Amino acid sequence: MEKRETFIQAVSKELIGKFLQFIQLDNDTCDPFNLNELIDELSRKQKEELWQRLKNLLVDVLLESPVEGWQAAKAPSENSLKAEQGSKMHRNIEIIHAITSVILASVSVINERENYEALLECAVILNGILYALPEGERALQGSIQDLCVKWWERGLPAKENMGKTAFVMLLRRSLRTRTGADICRLWRIHQALYCFDYHLEESREIKDMLLECFINVNYIKKEEGRRFLSSLFNWNINFIKMIHGAIKNQLQGLPKSLMVHIAEIYFRAWKKASGKIMEAIENDCIQDFMHHGVHLPRRSPVHSRVRKVLSYFHHQKEVRQGVEEMLYKLYKPILWRGLKARNSEVRSNAALLFVEAFPIRHPGFNAIEMDSEIQKQFEELYSLLEDPYPMVRSAGILGVCKITSKYWEMMPPTILIDLLKKVTEELAFDLSSADVRCSVFKCLPIILDNKLSHPLLEQLLPALKYCLHDNSEKVRVAFVDMLLKVKAVRAAKALDQTLSVSDAASMAGLLEIVVILWRSIHRSLENNKEARMYTVDKFASVLPQYMRVFTDDRCRTPLCVLASLMPAPAVPTFSCGVISTLRNQEEGAADRTYCILLDCLCSWGHVGHILELVCDWLPEEPPQSKGNSASKRKVRVQDPCPVKPGLALVYVEYLLTHPKNRECLLSAPQKKLNCLLKALETSKGNLESILQTPGGSPPRLSEGAALRAFSLYCRLSIHLQYKFCSEGKVYLSTLEDTGSWLESKVLSFIRDQDEEYLKLHRVVYQQIIQTYLTVCKDVIMVGLGDRKFQMHLLQWSLGIMQTVKGFFYVSLLLGILKEITGSSLMWKTDSEEEVAVVFDMVQKVFQQMLECMARSFKRQPEEGLQLLCSVQTPLHEFISTVQSWHVDTPVHRGVFSTLIAASVVEISHWLRKVSDAEELTPPEGLSALPPFSRCLIGIILRSPHIVRSFLDELKACVISEDIEGIVCLTAVVHIILVINKGKHKSPKVKDVAASIERKLKTFMEITLEEDSLERFLYESSSRTLGALLNS
């Protein structure tokens, strides 16, 4: 009793220290004093006295320290007077905080019979000073906020103002701190929102903060937050549009996982609304989502989010009353129109919504109206399956499967069968779209979830068996997934049949499937040793029995592949006999079983066994005589098995051709690889023997085998150079030696022999040259050929053109020129002199090649045309490479001047041959030019960049007098006329025309004195140029 009196008396200005001490004791958890208990024990009279004292003390403090000076006093200052005022203000705020604590404790114990007028005045005063408090007084702000909340909750007088303050403070704080507790407290006083007048200016800030809540993830995730947001729809009908607009604008940025919560907010607002508010939510929000769900492009990131919102409403119709009626009413003006829209994507979107919301009906319909509406929707479903757009048909298939699975027992049997037959008998074989076929097999498993469907599907599914072999991989995958679903169905009888072991085709197919499955998980098995060991053990235990039972060739191949996937020790019986099988293969047989056996040895790392077998079969280099020195005696073991050099070459070629096997081959010891290279090198001696006169030594290899061995020798040299490039250019030098051999032996043979003898060996020497040039082109292409090698190759190319008759090598030489020209950037260490020498040689080779081709036209026009057709592509690639990498360089100018010279010479020759001057009309197009020029100019016209460079060089040739005479200038006129009529017209044509016109004027006096061809050409060209320049 004494403590209560003491506390009441302490609430005064004179005993303020004692009063603050009481408040500190209440805040101290270790002290037994409890303010709430003390106030609860006070009598009515004591409470009224306490509240009056609190009011008086609060008024005195505010009079002593007016709120107007709080902000100025709080600012830091060195002035002693201001510092004293700041200290005093801080003391008064501490007193106000203590008063607030007592008032807050008193609100809980207010009784209606008590006079709490003084307490009400205190609460109003504190509410009024809340916004004037300095920014740093967060504790006092929080206490006054708590007071406002509790005052609102108790429903005491002036609760509207107190509630508005509490609502604004909590709303602002929840957006700033983003804590769930503030959202929960705000939800408890959400009714305070209705104290704000929506139309007043003071509510503008409230509107902005409320709209911010709708895009705040913390509000959307929390249950109380969603309740609060749904309640905001009832504040004012005009606010609904603002809410919906804010959500739509931010829909793309919100995670998809929140779309269910967004839909829940709309649904709760709709469920609790009535009258005009409900109409606004339905028409402005839900129906707007429906419109966007139908009309938004599928690629829009908002489309999937809108679909999720609508899906929530579709699912609610089964558990909430009134939803079905609302969906029917809102979808009616949108969905049926969307299903008939011209735009296929709109129809597809509408189809997906229709399928998900099916059946769309009004619960108030009678039986006849309901049947009519459902029948109409079944007809819409059937029309979706016949839509011309594949995406709509796919949506229809999904709809049929979902609807039949869900409403199987309620659907009429005839409609059910018709729909499923349409899917399985027509759409499963839709040739126009793999997506439609894939949809069939992805959606049919949905029907399997309904056990009533199994008898009908058992009749329909067997017709789909050949879809396993569909051209589209995704269709095959979907079909297999469906089979797995069927397999899981206990009633499926189709899988009870057992295949016969004697059915070779079925067994081979099963074994191939096993191989495909193993290869698909090969990498995973390599990373999981335990799983690999288990798999290998399982197959190793049955593979010998498989080998005994499955003797058909179709089965043997997948079995050998299976063996290659396992280590050799796991299949000892098979692995030990592989080399013997390869050794016993018949030479020249069409059987290719050796391929899989070679694959097995490579995968086991036994490539060395193959090399030993090949080297044994290939002929050794014949021993060279060493004068009178005694030859070394050797003991040789005679192998009863005959040597098969042709088969050895087949094995080597297979290993070199397939990347994995080539990698295994090149991983063999270098000594064995050198032995193989040396064995293949003997092919050169055999080729010499074939080419030489009949009196020479007989070759050890047949003509075909020798050519194949020579090709393999050149190819292996490249691979060895690439593999052992760190050891220098050992193997590249062997290729250079081969070039020297080609020049000294093959080309000299061609020069020395007469025409009749060469005809007998034309295939041999042409094949040798083609093989060598092909390999050298590849060497340069992969960057192994240095400048020295390139120079040698170009010199050999000149020798070939000067020696060999025929043009079988032209395409290869053009490819070599292209690679050399394009590889100039690769060799950055080369000096400019070395590069210039190589490019000078490139120009010489190119010039000589064009001269040879031009001569072929004169001698054999038909063969010349065939040659031109065959070299157009490589010639264009070479010119394009020069244009791309070497514009305005000597090689660029040299190549283009060569092209110009070849064209001008042929056209000039053609002009001189014309007997009647009237036939010399300007060309109407490319086809009017002579064949060789037609080919060259046609290649030039393919690219606008090449056309421009060609015209620049043409102008330079005219100005520099490299092109002289009326006939040659007329030839140039013909060329520019053809270029001007091409698809890549250039203003540079007129520049060339002006240069020609100036040049022609120098011949004016000469042509006036005589009546000849040149005079006619002069006049004709002058008229043509004039018309061109004036056009």
C-alpha positions, 0 to 999 in steps of 0.5 A, a space after each residue: 500500500 505504501 509503495 503504491 502511494 509512493 509511486 503516485 506521489 512520485 508522478 510530479 515535477 518535484 519528485 521526477 527523479 524518483 518517478 524515473 527510478 520506478 520506471 528503471 526498476 520496471 525495465 530491470 528484469 532482475 528487480 521484482 517491481 512490476 509496473 503492470 501489477 502495481 497499476 492493476 492493484 490501484 483503486 479507482 480513486 488512485 487510478 484517477 489521481 495517477 492519470 491526473 498527475 500524469 497529465 499535469 506532468 506531461 503538460 508541464 514538461 511540454 510547456 517547459 520544452 516546446 516541441 518546436 525547439 526539439 529539432 534545433 536542440 537535437 542538432 550538435 553545437 559547440 555553443 554552451 547555451 545550446 548544449 544545455 538546452 539539448 541536455 534539458 530536452 533529452 531529460 524531458 523526452 526521457 520523462 515523456 517516455 516514462 509517462 508513455 510507459 505508465 499510460 500504456 500499462 494503464 490502457 489494459 486496466 481501464 474500466 468503463 465506470 472509471 473517469 479516464 478523461 485525463 488519460 485520454 488527454 494524455 493519449 491525444 497529446 502523445 499522438 500529437 507530438 509523435 511526428 515532431 519527435 527527433 529521428 533518433 528517438 526510436 524507443 519513444 516512437 515505438 512506445 507511442 505507436 504501441 499505445 495507439 495500437 492498444 488504444 485502437 484495439 480497446 475501442 476507446 474514445 478517439 480511437 479513429 485518430 489513434 488507429 490512423 496513427 498506428 496504421 501509418 506507423 506500422 505500415 511504414 515500419 513494415 515496409 522499412 524493416 520487412 519483419 513478419 511481426 510488423 505485418 502481423 500487428 498491421 493485420 490486427 488493426 487493418 480495420 483502421 484503414 477505413 478511418 481514412 477518406 480515400 478521396 482526401 489528399 492526405 491519403 495519397 501517401 497511404 495509397 502509395 505505401 499500400 500499393 508497394 505492399 502488393 509487390 513486397 515479397 514478405 507480404 505475399 509470402 506471409 499468411 497475415 500479409 495475404 489477408 491484409 492485402 486481400 482486405 485492401 480491395 474493400 477500401 474503395 472501388 477505385 482502389 481496385 484498379 490501382 491494385 490490379 495495375 500495380 500487380 500487373 506491372 510487377 508480375 514479370 519480376 515476381 518469382 513464379 512460385 509466388 503466383 499461387 499466393 497472388 491468386 490467393 489474394 485475389 480469390 480471398 478478396 473476391 470471396 469476401 466482397 459483394 455488390 459493386 466491389 465484387 463486380 469490379 474484382 471480377 470484371 477489372 481483375 479476374 476477367 482481365 487475367 483471362 483476356 491476357 491468358 488468351 491473347 498474350 504471346 506464349 513467349 512472353 514471360 508474363 504468360 506463364 504467370 497469368 496461367 498460374 493465377 487462373 489455374 488457382 481459380 480453376 482448382 477452386 471451383 471444385 471446393 468453393 461454392 460460386 466459383 463455377 458460376 463466376 468462371 462460366 460468366 467471365 469466360 463466356 465472352 472471351 474463351 469461345 471467341 478465342 477458340 475461333 480466333 484467326 491467330 493460331 497462338 490465341 487459339 492455342 492459349 484458349 485451348 489450354 485454358 479451356 482444357 484446364 477449366 473443363 467443364 465450364 458450366 452454370 450450376 443453375 442449368 437444368 438437365 437439358 441445358 447442362 447436356 447441351 452445354 457439355 455437348 457443345 464443349 465436346 464438339 470444341 474439343 474435337 475441333 481442336 484435334 483437327 486444327 491446322 496449327 500443330 500447337 493447337 492440336 497438341 493442346 487438344 491431345 492434352 485436353 482429350 487425355 486429361 478430360 477422359 481420364 477424369 470423367 471416364 465414367 461420365 462421358 458417353 462411350 461413343 464420344 470417348 471412343 471417337 476422341 481416343 481413336 482420333 488421337 491414336 489412329 490419326 494424330 499419332 501418325 501426324 506427318 506434318 509435326 513431330 511435336 503433335 506425335 510427341 504430345 500423343 505419347 506424352 499424354 496417353 499415360 495420363 489416361 492410364 491413371 484411370 483403371 477403367 481405361 485399360 480395356 479400351 487402351 489394350 485394343 488401341 495401343 498395339 497399333 502404335 508399335 511402329 512409332 518406336 522407330 519414328 524419325 524424331 528422337 523426342 517422339 521415340 523417347 516419349 514412346 518409350 516413357 509411355 511403354 514404361 508406364 504401360 509396363 507398370 500397369 498390372 493388367 497389361 497383357 501385351 508384355 507377357 509374351 516371351 520372344 524366341 531365341 531363334 528369332 534372330 531379328 528380334 534378338 539382334 534388335 535386343 542386343 543392339 538396344 543393350 549396346 545403345 543403353 550401355 553407350 548412353 551411360 558410358 561416361 557415367 560408368 567411367 566416373 562410378 567404378 563400383 557401378 562399372 564393375 557390377 555391370 561388367 561382371 554381370 555381362 561377362 558372366 553371360 557373354 560366352 553363352 550369348 556367343 554360343 547361342 547367337 551365331 547369326 551375323 546380325 547378333 554377332 556384331 552387337 555382341 562384339 561391341 559389348 565385348 569391346 566395352 568390357 576389359 579384355 580379361 573379363 572376356 578371355 575366351 573371346 579376346 584371345 581369339 580376336 587376332 587369330 580371327 583377323 589373321 584368318 580373314 580372307 583377302 579381298 572378301 566383302 565381309 567387314 567383320 574385321 571392323 568391330 574386331 579392330 575396334 575391340 583391340 583398340 578399346 582394350 589397348 592391344 593396338 600393338 598386336 595389330 601393328 605386329 600383324 600388319 608389319 609381318 604381312 607388308 613386304 620388307 625393303 629389298 636389301 641393298 648390295 654392299 660390294 664384296 662384304 659378306 652378307 649377314 646370315 639370318 635364321 628365319 621362322 617360316 610362317 605357315 599362314 600366307 602373307 596378306 598385304 592387301 588385308 594389312 593395308 585395309 586394317 591400317 586404313 580403318 585405324 587411320 580413318 576412325 578418330 578413336 582408333 587413330 588415337 589408339 594407333 598413335 598412342 603406340 610406341 614410336 618405335 612400332 609406328 616408325 616400323 609401320 611407316 618404313 613398311 609403308 614406304 616400300 610402296 614407292 619402290 613398288 610404284 617405281 617397278 610398276 611404272 618402269 619398263 617391263 624389263 625391270 624387277 617385278 613389284 611385290 605389291 599389286 597396283 591397287 595395293 601399292 597406291 593404297 600403301 602410298 596414300 597411307 604412308 603420306 597420311 601417316 606421316 602427317 599424323 606422326 608429325 602432329 603427334 611428335 611435333 616437339 621432336 622437330 620436323 622429322 616426319 615432315 622431312 619424309 614428306 618433303 623427300 617424297 616430293 623429291 621422289 615424285 619429281 625425280 622418279 615419277 615426273 622424269 618417267 612421264 617426261 621420258 616415256 612416249 604417249 602410248 606407254 603413258 596411256 597404259 600407266 596413266 591411272 597410276 601416275 595420276 593417282 600418285 600425284 593426286 594423293 600427294 597433293 591432297 596430303 600436302 594440302 591437308 598439311 598446310 591446312 592444319 598448320 604443319 607446313 612451314 614456308 620452306 615446305 610451301 615453297 617446295 610444294 609450289 615448285 613441284 606444282 610448277 613441275 607437274 603443270 609443265 610435265 603432266 598432260 591433263 588437268 586432273 590436278 587443277 582443283 587440288 592446286 587451287 586448294 593448295 594456293 588457297 591454304 597457302 594464302 590463308 595461312 600467312 597470318 599463322 606464321 608470324 615469325 616469318 620475315 617479309 622477304 620470305 612471305 613475299 617470295 612465297 606469294 610471288 610463287 603463288 602468282 606464278 603458279 596461278 598464272 601458269 594454271 590459267 594459261 594451261 586451262 586457256 590452252 585446253 579450250 583451244 585444243 579440246 573445248 568440250 573437256 575445257 568446259 568440264 574442267 571449268 565446271 569442276 574448278 569453279 568452287 575451288 577457284 572462287 574460294 581461292 579468290 575470296 581468300 585473297 580478297 579477305 586477307 590480302 587487299 591492296 597487296 602485291 599478291 592481291 593485285 597479281 591475282 586480279 591482274 591475271 584474271 583480267 589478262 585471261 579474260 581480255 585475251 580470250 575476248 580479244 581473240 574472239 572479237 578478231 575471229 568475227 568475220 561480219 562486223 555487224 555481229 559485234 554487238 555489246 553483250 546483253 549478259 554473262 552468257 554472251 561472253 566466251 566460255 573461259 571468260 564467262 566462268 571467270 567473270 561469273 566467279 567475280 560477280 558472286 561477291 560485291 567486294 570482289 567486284 569492287 577490287 576487280 574494277 579497281 585493278 581493271 582501271 589501274 591496268 587501263 591507266 597504266 597501259 597494260 591493256 592497249 589497242 582498240 580490240 583489248 579496250 573493247 574487250 574491257 568494255 564488254 567486261 564492264 557491261 556484263 558487270 553492270 548488268 549483274 546483281 552487284 552493281 558498283 559506281 566504280 563501273 563508270 570510273 573504269 568506263 571514263 578511263 577507257 573513253 579517255 584511252 579510246 580518244 587517243 585512237 580517234 585519228 588512226 581510225 578515221 583514216 581506214 575502214 576496218 574492224 578496229 574502226 567499227 569497234 572504236 565507234 561501237 565502244 564509244 557509243 556504248 561508253 557514252 550511253 553508260 556514262 550518261 545513264 
